[in-house]
Amino acid sequence: MLSEEYDKLKNNILAMGVDNSLKTVMVTSSMNREGSTTVAAKLALTIAKSGLSKIFIIDANFRNPGIHKIFKTDNETGLTNILEENRAHDSLLKSSGVQNLSVLTSGSFKIDIAGAFQTQKIKQLFDQFKKEYDYIIVDSPPVISCPETQVLSAVVDGVILVVRAGVTRREVVQSSRDQLKIASANLLGVVLNRKKHVIPAFIYNRL
């Protein structure tokens, strides 16, 4: 995605959340390697760089964490320590390099995912985060293969589904949409990632 496309995505989210009803946004995909982690990170950075908000990005993808790599920090501690050890999140935050953006990595603590992702437990945790931050971006595992994603989708205010252009089959995307609906998720929209220009980019951007 181009930087101006992230600006459009940011503006849409800010517009939809003008009444503070959209503070937690989960970014997910149907399968691995569709680019949802990159989209989550760049969206958080784009919102933070606007200078308007206090942003928090959380890596909730314990199976394949990637946020720490993007922000070039360690993953020794993180969300797993909160869920399993009841540690305060303040002491676990990592620097993003942007003043008003905090990072909570997944953490390396081994946990029972099914036990940790209980709806009420996650909801209470996110409600706490919402009191301290203006926007919370959550990078989650894929919908199809990871049942904890449905739990997350039910407690966040909105969900963005990332689809890799030319790779992810329509039936797979529809299945993801259906699973999110079953969880009563608020599907905000779909981001088409890695789309190819069939005409020169400078013309495409004017359409």
VENBEL-V693241 format. One record per backbone hydrogen bond with DSSP energy under -0.5 kcal/mol. NH is the residue of the N-H (numbers start at 1). CO is the residue of the C=O. E is the energy in kcal/mol with one decimal. If there is no record, write none. Layout:
nh->[NH:NH]
co->[CO:CO]
e->[E:E]
This chain:
nh->[5:6:7:8:9:10:11:12:13:14:15:16:17:18:20:25:25:26:27:28:28:30:34:39:40:41:42:43:44:45:46:47:48:49:50:50:51:52:55:55:56:57:58:59:60:60:62:69:70:71:72:73:79:80:81:82:83:84:85:86:87:91:92:93:93:94:96:101:102:103:104:105:108:113:116:117:118:122:123:124:125:126:127:128:129:130:131:131:132:132:133:134:135:136:137:138:139:139:140:140:143:144:146:147:149:150:151:152:153:154:155:155:156:157:158:159:160:161:162:162:163:165:165:167:168:172:173:174:175:176:177:178:179:180:181:182:183:184:185:186:187:188:188:189:191:192:193:193:203:204:205:206:207:207]
co->[2:2:3:4:5:6:7:8:9:10:11:12:13:15:17:23:136:158:138:26:160:162:31:35:36:37:38:39:40:41:42:43:44:45:46:47:48:47:53:100:135:102:137:104:58:139:60:66:66:67:69:68:105:106:78:78:79:80:81:82:81:88:89:89:90:103:101:98:55:94:57:103:76:111:112:113:116:118:119:120:121:122:123:124:125:126:127:128:128:129:129:54:54:23:56:25:58:137:27:138:29:30:142:145:146:147:147:148:149:150:151:152:152:24:24:186:26:189:28:160:191:163:193:164:164:169:169:170:171:172:173:174:175:176:177:178:179:181:180:153:185:159:186:159:161:190:163:191:200:200:201:203:203:204]
e->[-0.8:-1.5:-1.8:-1.9:-2.2:-2.8:-2.6:-2.3:-2.1:-2.7:-2.3:-2.3:-1.8:-1.1:-2.2:-0.5:-3.0:-2.8:-3.3:-0.5:-2.7:-0.7:-0.5:-2.2:-2.7:-2.4:-2.6:-2.4:-2.3:-2.3:-2.4:-2.4:-2.5:-2.6:-0.6:-0.8:-1.8:-0.6:-0.7:-3.0:-1.9:-2.5:-2.7:-2.6:-0.9:-2.5:-1.2:-0.6:-1.7:-2.2:-0.6:-2.5:-2.6:-2.5:-1.0:-1.0:-2.2:-2.3:-1.6:-1.1:-1.5:-0.8:-1.7:-0.6:-0.8:-3.0:-0.7:-1.8:-2.4:-1.7:-2.7:-0.6:-1.0:-1.0:-2.6:-2.5:-1.6:-2.6:-2.6:-2.3:-1.7:-2.7:-2.7:-1.6:-1.9:-2.4:-0.8:-0.8:-0.6:-1.4:-1.7:-2.0:-1.6:-3.5:-2.5:-2.7:-2.9:-0.5:-2.2:-0.7:-3.1:-1.3:-0.9:-0.5:-1.8:-0.9:-1.0:-2.3:-2.6:-1.2:-0.7:-1.2:-1.6:-1.2:-1.5:-2.5:-3.0:-2.3:-3.2:-0.6:-3.0:-0.7:-2.9:-1.8:-1.9:-0.6:-1.9:-2.6:-1.9:-2.1:-2.6:-2.4:-2.2:-2.2:-2.1:-2.2:-1.4:-1.8:-2.7:-0.5:-1.1:-2.6:-0.8:-1.0:-2.5:-0.6:-3.2:-0.8:-0.9:-2.5:-2.5:-1.5:-0.6:-1.1]
